[in-house]
Amino acid sequence: MARLKVTLVKSPISQKQNQQRTVKSMGLRRLRQTVEVEDNRTNRGMIHTVRHLVVVDGAEIPADFNKD
């Protein structure tokens, strides 16, 4: 499965508690830290929750991503 590189570019300190927990659960601990996560629906949802705090490399949204 494909991997995504997620980089924390903004501090989650002043954000909502669920966003702080999401950043922590992705393994991001400090600014400009990059982690690789699998490209699946769960991680895409987490990235969507904190999209204003992170930058994602290698993210190509498949055409059938939103289809259930």
Sequence and secondary structure as in RCSB ss.txt:
>XXXX:A:sequence
MARLKVTLVKSPISQKQNQQRTVKSMGLRRLRQTVEVEDNRTNRGMIHTVRHLVVVDGAEIPADFNKD
>XXXX:A:secstr
  EEEEEE S  TTS HHHHHHHHHTT  STT EEEEE SHHHHHHHHHTTTTEEEES    TTTT  
